Amino acid sequence: MQAVTAREATLVRGVEARSAWQQFWRRFRRDKIALLSGAFLILLTLAGFVGAPLAERITHHGPTEQFPYGLSADGIPLGPLQYDLPAGQAGRNLFILGTDRLGRDVLIRLLYGARVSLIVAFAATLVTLLIGVPIGLLAGYFRGPLDALISRAIDTALAFPSLLFAVGMAAVIGPGLINVIIVIAVFSWYYPARIVRATVLSLRSSEFVEAAISIGANDWRIMLRELLPHLAAPVIVYSTGIIASNILFEAGLSYLGLGVPLPAPSWGQMLSDGVANGLYRIQPWLAIIPGIALAITTLAFNQLGDGVRDAFAPKGGV
């Protein structure tokens, strides 16, 4: 009986000895779908930032290069695994995913488009957090009139149709990589602000905050040293989910011609080209390929976010 008790005590001490991040990883690695999604996103990142220039070097096809024979005699884009010249002629090029309506290599543009989507999504998410987290932290900690003012501002922002206003703002300031990031951040900051405010309100009366106040810690020290570390879990969970939304946000603006300026490749712009003038009826892959890329990428981020959320907040057990 004493041996069993000692063994149970050892197990309990072992669980307590694990850090929060060790426990997170222990739970997260059980989720095979989340792990698979994370692996796919790592490969996508490598494909965009390493594979794109490597594929360009191997094929000698630039993302904006138009090939004279990249279209058929009728002006129709070439299909997947087609050459631009007949066999035996020098200088012919193989297009693995075919060409677009301007005779450009779809594969190269798809890889560079992944880079653009990831840059915009991560940068916009970072700017959104830099705006929303401090605002939510101030509102939740100080409460009172400041909290009321910030809460009314968040409610007002949520009441407006963000997509319509984003399209209008993008039309005013013009297309551009930086402009797209600004537009997305302006119409997204209130989501993390709301999440952080609710979390800080629940932590404001915790014992560790009262202990910090009792030893004379000032407000800024309490917010930065005591509360901010506890916001890591909800902020990370939010970020993994909002990145997928930001990818779709950028694709939607680019689809309307208000995103990344031409001729830079973007999945939204490629999708727009694929459906322009009914081209998808003749060469459907021009719309299907970027559409599948968008769908799989957003699904992977959402599945990763679900796995991260479950690892931070397990339904039971350790």
C-alpha positions in Angstrom: 0.0 0.0 0.0 2.8 2.4 0.8 4.6 1.5 -2.5 1.5 2.5 -4.4 1.1 5.7 -2.5 4.8 6.6 -3.2 4.4 5.8 -6.9 1.3 8.0 -7.1 3.1 10.8 -5.3 5.9 10.6 -7.8 3.5 10.8 -10.7 1.8 13.9 -9.2 5.2 15.6 -8.7 6.2 14.8 -12.3 3.0 16.4 -13.6 3.5 19.5 -11.4 7.2 19.7 -12.5 6.2 20.2 -16.1 6.1 23.7 -17.3 3.0 25.1 -19.0 4.6 24.9 -22.4 5.7 21.3 -21.8 2.1 20.4 -21.0 0.9 22.3 -24.0 3.2 20.3 -26.3 2.3 17.0 -24.7 -1.4 17.7 -25.4 -0.8 19.2 -28.9 1.2 16.3 -30.3 -1.7 14.0 -29.6 -3.8 15.9 -32.2 -2.6 14.3 -35.5 -4.7 16.6 -37.7 -3.2 19.7 -36.1 0.3 18.3 -36.5 -0.4 17.5 -40.1 -1.8 21.0 -40.7 1.3 22.5 -39.1 3.6 20.4 -41.3 1.7 21.5 -44.4 2.0 25.2 -43.4 5.7 24.7 -42.8 6.0 23.2 -46.3 3.9 26.0 -47.7 6.2 28.6 -46.1 9.3 26.8 -47.5 7.6 26.6 -50.9 6.9 30.3 -51.0 10.2 31.6 -49.7 12.6 29.0 -50.8 10.8 26.9 -53.5 9.6 29.9 -55.5 13.1 31.4 -56.4 14.5 27.8 -56.7 11.7 26.9 -59.2 12.3 30.1 -61.1 16.0 29.4 -61.3 15.4 25.8 -62.5 12.7 26.6 -65.1 14.0 30.1 -66.0 10.4 31.3 -65.8 9.8 34.5 -64.0 6.5 35.2 -62.1 5.7 38.2 -64.4 7.4 36.9 -67.6 5.1 36.5 -70.6 6.1 33.8 -73.1 5.4 34.5 -76.8 4.1 31.0 -77.3 2.5 30.6 -73.9 -0.9 30.9 -75.6 -2.4 28.8 -78.4 -3.0 30.2 -81.9 -6.6 31.0 -80.7 -5.3 32.9 -77.6 -6.2 30.0 -75.2 -3.8 29.4 -72.3 -1.8 26.2 -72.3 -2.9 23.3 -70.2 -0.9 21.5 -67.5 2.2 19.6 -68.6 2.2 21.3 -72.0 5.1 22.7 -74.0 4.9 26.1 -75.8 6.7 24.8 -78.9 6.5 21.5 -80.8 8.9 18.7 -80.1 12.3 19.1 -81.7 12.4 22.9 -81.6 15.0 24.6 -79.5 14.1 26.8 -76.6 10.7 25.2 -75.8 9.4 25.4 -72.3 7.4 23.0 -70.1 4.6 24.5 -68.1 3.7 22.1 -65.3 0.5 23.8 -64.3 0.0 25.5 -67.7 -0.1 29.3 -68.4 -2.6 32.0 -67.6 -4.4 34.4 -70.0 -1.2 36.4 -70.5 1.1 33.4 -71.1 2.7 33.4 -67.7 3.7 30.3 -65.8 0.9 29.4 -63.4 3.2 27.2 -61.1 5.7 30.0 -60.6 3.0 32.5 -59.9 1.3 30.1 -57.5 4.5 29.8 -55.5 5.1 33.5 -55.4 1.5 34.0 -54.5 1.9 31.9 -51.5 4.7 34.2 -50.3 2.5 37.3 -50.8 -0.4 35.7 -48.9 1.7 34.6 -46.0 3.5 38.0 -45.7 0.2 39.9 -45.8 -1.5 37.6 -43.4 1.3 37.4 -40.8 2.1 41.1 -41.0 -1.5 42.2 -40.7 -2.0 39.9 -37.8 1.0 41.3 -36.0 -0.1 44.9 -36.6 -3.6 43.9 -35.4 -2.2 42.5 -32.2 0.1 45.5 -31.6 -3.0 47.7 -31.7 -5.6 45.4 -30.1 -3.7 43.8 -27.2 -2.6 47.1 -25.5 -6.1 48.6 -25.9 -7.8 45.5 -24.4 -5.2 45.4 -21.6 -5.8 49.0 -20.6 -9.6 48.6 -20.7 -9.7 45.4 -18.7 -7.2 46.6 -16.1 -8.3 50.2 -15.4 -12.0 49.5 -15.9 -14.3 52.5 -15.2 -14.7 55.3 -17.7 -11.7 54.1 -19.9 -13.2 50.6 -20.2 -16.6 52.1 -21.0 -15.1 54.3 -23.7 -13.1 51.5 -25.3 -16.0 49.0 -25.1 -18.3 51.5 -26.9 -15.6 52.0 -29.6 -15.3 48.2 -30.1 -19.1 47.8 -30.2 -19.3 50.7 -32.7 -16.6 49.1 -34.9 -18.3 45.7 -34.8 -21.6 47.3 -35.9 -20.2 48.4 -39.3 -19.8 46.1 -42.3 -16.1 45.8 -42.2 -15.7 44.3 -45.7 -17.6 47.1 -47.4 -15.6 49.8 -45.5 -12.4 47.9 -46.2 -13.1 47.9 -49.9 -13.9 51.6 -49.8 -10.7 52.4 -47.9 -8.6 50.3 -50.2 -10.1 52.1 -53.2 -9.2 55.5 -51.6 -5.6 54.7 -50.6 -5.0 52.5 -53.6 -3.5 49.0 -54.0 -0.2 48.0 -52.5 1.3 45.5 -50.1 1.6 48.0 -47.2 -1.8 49.4 -47.9 -3.4 46.0 -47.8 -1.8 45.3 -44.4 -3.0 48.7 -43.1 -6.6 48.1 -44.3 -6.8 44.6 -42.7 -5.4 45.9 -39.4 -7.7 48.9 -39.3 -10.8 46.6 -39.6 -9.5 43.8 -37.3 -7.9 45.4 -34.2 -11.1 45.2 -32.2 -11.3 41.4 -32.1 -8.1 40.9 -30.1 -9.0 44.0 -28.0 -12.2 42.4 -27.0 -10.6 39.0 -26.2 -7.8 40.5 -24.2 -10.2 42.8 -22.3 -12.4 39.9 -21.2 -9.4 37.9 -20.1 -7.9 40.7 -18.1 -11.2 41.4 -16.4 -11.3 37.8 -15.2 -7.6 38.0 -14.0 -7.9 41.4 -12.4 -9.2 40.0 -9.1 -6.8 37.0 -9.0 -4.6 36.4 -6.0 -1.3 37.0 -7.8 -2.5 40.4 -8.9 -3.6 41.2 -5.3 -0.3 40.0 -4.1 1.6 42.3 -6.5 -0.5 45.2 -5.4 0.2 44.4 -1.7 3.9 44.6 -2.2 3.6 48.0 -3.8 3.9 47.1 -7.6 2.7 49.9 -9.8 0.0 49.5 -12.5 2.4 49.2 -15.4 4.5 46.6 -13.7 1.4 44.6 -12.9 0.1 44.8 -16.5 3.5 44.0 -18.1 4.9 41.5 -15.6 1.9 39.8 -14.2 -1.0 40.0 -16.6 0.7 40.1 -20.1 2.3 36.6 -19.8 -1.2 35.1 -19.0 -2.5 36.5 -22.3 -0.1 34.4 -24.4 -2.5 31.5 -24.7 -5.7 33.4 -25.8 -3.6 35.6 -28.1 -1.9 32.6 -29.8 -5.2 30.8 -30.2 -6.7 34.0 -31.7 -3.7 34.5 -34.0 -3.8 31.1 -35.6 -7.4 31.5 -36.5 -7.3 35.1 -37.7 -4.4 34.4 -40.1 -6.7 32.3 -42.2 -9.2 35.1 -42.3 -6.5 37.6 -43.3 -5.5 35.4 -46.1 -9.0 35.4 -47.4 -9.3 39.1 -46.7 -6.2 39.8 -48.9 -7.5 37.4 -51.6 -10.8 39.2 -51.7 -9.2 42.6 -52.1 -6.8 41.3 -54.8 -9.8 39.6 -56.5 -11.4 43.1 -56.8 -8.2 44.7 -58.0 -7.6 46.5 -54.7 -4.9 44.3 -53.2 -1.4 43.6 -54.3 -0.8 45.7 -57.5 -0.3 44.0 -60.8 1.7 42.3 -62.1 2.8 40.9 -58.7 1.3 37.4 -58.3 -1.5 36.9 -55.7 -3.9 34.0 -55.3 -6.9 36.4 -55.3 -5.7 38.0 -58.5 -5.0 34.6 -60.1 -8.6 33.5 -59.2 -9.9 36.7 -60.7 -8.0 36.1 -63.9 -9.3 32.5 -64.0 -12.9 33.6 -64.1 -12.5 36.7 -66.2 -14.4 36.7 -69.5 -15.6 33.2 -68.9 -12.1 31.7 -69.2 -12.9 29.1 -66.5 -15.3 27.4 -68.9 -12.5 26.7 -71.4 -9.6 26.2 -69.0 -11.1 25.5 -65.6 -7.8 24.9 -63.8 -7.0 28.6 -63.9 -9.7 29.1 -61.3 -9.5 25.7 -59.6 -5.7 25.8 -58.8 -5.7 29.1 -56.8 -9.1 28.2 -55.3 -7.8 24.9 -54.0 -4.6 26.6 -52.6 -6.8 29.1 -50.7 -9.1 26.5 -49.4 -6.4 24.1 -48.2 -4.4 26.8 -46.6 -7.3 28.4 -44.7 -8.4 24.9 -43.6 -4.9 24.1 -42.4 -4.7 27.3 -40.3 -8.2 26.6 -38.8 -7.3 23.1 -37.9 -4.0 24.2 -36.4 -6.0 26.8 -34.4 -8.4 24.2 -33.1 -5.4 22.0 -32.0 -3.7 24.9 -30.3 -6.9 25.9 -28.5 -7.5 22.3 -27.3 -3.9 22.0 -26.1 -4.2 25.2 -24.1 -7.6 24.4 -22.7 -8.0 20.6 -22.4 -11.4 19.2 -21.8 -10.1 16.9 -19.2 -7.0 15.3 -17.8 -3.3 16.2 -18.5 
